[in-house]
């Protein structure tokens, strides 16, 4: 399989896999599934900002609606009668993220995974996939999700993966779950695709240079935030892979001089060319929000660079032509997305599973006929 592209892993005997993507966001998972050969028919999200990028880049419809209010009858019509049905999604992960220390079970987003379970029960798809942050695996709500799948006859497999091992140019640990009514299922390993970690230089090294607070005339998304005078001084003395501890004393923030602040070195840092990027968050466009400084240029990475590090194609559209780019809105869409390459790996794993099941069934029929 190493010599084959992911998209060449064929579906089985004319039965195509059709998917619905819950919590679809800007379309990272959908785009990856489509690249693998799965036809995604519908994306559902409560955020109106998702609609344009989702529809503009994917051959799928978009439904603006809360999953809590979603009825199975609104979804079933999007599947094809003779196809294999896949229900996919990534429930909002902020409540389970290590970046959110204040999340509790009183946050209603905590329970959106159970709405996913409800729709699984009502639709009874052949396949299910769910992607989320690793910390979810520690929560009771995840145990309930898995138990519900198993009670309904699904074989379930889940694991935490580092997306960099599959060729995503960032260190991003994610929990991936696959479930099937067709039989035992597993996520294909990075070795199956001949992948290796992709560096920042390989991903964004060929983008044209820009200055802080400017945008490139040919790509409005290739723009970066302005820097205050002191932050410009800070980034000029920042070393790739270094921390604020490398700065002169007069540039160190007061909060970092306190004992409590000394344990947070991974802010105000530059990326390094020869390694994958750090995890893209929804605040990646801010120099002070993490290790999001450009390796060479005196600025934070641009929105386009963040999207590429999330493995979106360079041509992926996030705003309508002529529309003003909002850092906060676009940064949220990009940072929250399932990396496209991970979506492609998930899709390839599902198709490989379906193909293997079909071959086993075919061999079994041949054997019974020969007897």
Secondary structure, DSSP 4 states (H G I P E B T S, - for coil): -TTS-GGGS--BTTB-EEEEEET-TTSHHHHHHHHHT-EEEEEEES-TTHHHHHHHHSSSEEEE--GGG--THHHHTTS-TTSEEEEEE----GGGSTT-TT--TTSGGGGHHHHHHHHHHHH--SEEEEEEEGGGGGSHHHHHHHHHHHHTT-EEEEEEEEGGGGT-SB--EEEEEEEESSS---PPPHHHHT--PPPHHHHHTTSPP--TT-EETTEEEEE-----HHHHHHHHTPPBT--GGGS-GGGS-HHHHSGGGGG--SSS-B--TTSPBPPP-TTTT-GGGTT-B-SSSSSBPPHHHHHHHTT--TT---S-TTPPP-HHHHHHHHHHSPPHHHHHHHHHHHHHHHHHHHHHHHHHHHHHHH-
